[in-house]
């Protein structure tokens, strides 16, 4: 689910950057990257935990 949210924030940032640039739009970029970093960390933790169970 976080993949969708992070990707959506990045797409929204790109569209708003082109269509209607404002000063606060870069917060969408930071939020999208942050959400994707959290998701990648959770995915790697889950993946390594599944490997250790075997």
C-alpha positions as CSV (number, residue, x, y, z in Angstrom):
1,X,0.0,0.0,0.0
2,X,2.8,2.4,0.8
3,X,4.2,1.7,-2.7
4,X,1.0,3.3,-4.2
5,X,1.1,6.2,-1.8
6,X,4.7,7.0,-2.4
7,X,4.4,6.7,-6.1
8,X,1.3,8.8,-6.1
9,X,3.0,11.6,-4.2
10,X,5.9,11.5,-6.7
11,X,3.5,11.6,-9.7
12,X,1.5,14.5,-8.0
13,X,4.8,16.4,-7.5
14,X,5.8,16.0,-11.1
15,X,2.4,17.0,-12.4
16,X,2.1,20.0,-10.1
17,X,5.7,21.0,-10.8
18,X,4.9,21.3,-14.5
19,X,1.3,22.6,-14.3
20,X,1.3,24.9,-11.3
21,X,4.7,25.4,-9.6
22,X,4.5,26.7,-6.0
23,X,6.9,26.9,-3.1
24,X,5.3,24.0,-1.1
25,X,5.2,21.5,-3.9
26,X,8.7,20.2,-3.0
27,X,7.2,18.9,0.2
28,X,5.4,16.3,-2.0
29,X,8.7,15.1,-3.3
30,X,10.2,14.8,0.2
31,X,7.1,13.0,1.5
32,X,7.0,10.6,-1.5
33,X,10.7,9.7,-1.1
34,X,10.3,9.3,2.7
35,X,7.3,6.9,2.3
36,X,9.2,4.9,-0.3
37,X,12.3,4.7,1.9
38,X,10.1,3.4,4.8
39,X,8.5,0.9,2.5
40,X,11.8,-0.4,1.2
41,X,13.2,-0.8,4.7
42,X,10.1,-2.7,5.8
43,X,10.3,-4.9,2.7
44,X,13.9,-5.7,3.3
45,X,13.3,-6.5,7.0
46,X,10.4,-8.8,6.1
47,X,12.5,-10.5,3.3
48,X,15.4,-11.1,5.7
49,X,13.1,-12.4,8.4
50,X,11.5,-14.9,6.0
51,X,15.0,-16.1,5.0
52,X,16.0,-16.6,8.6
53,X,12.9,-18.7,9.3
54,X,13.9,-21.4,6.8
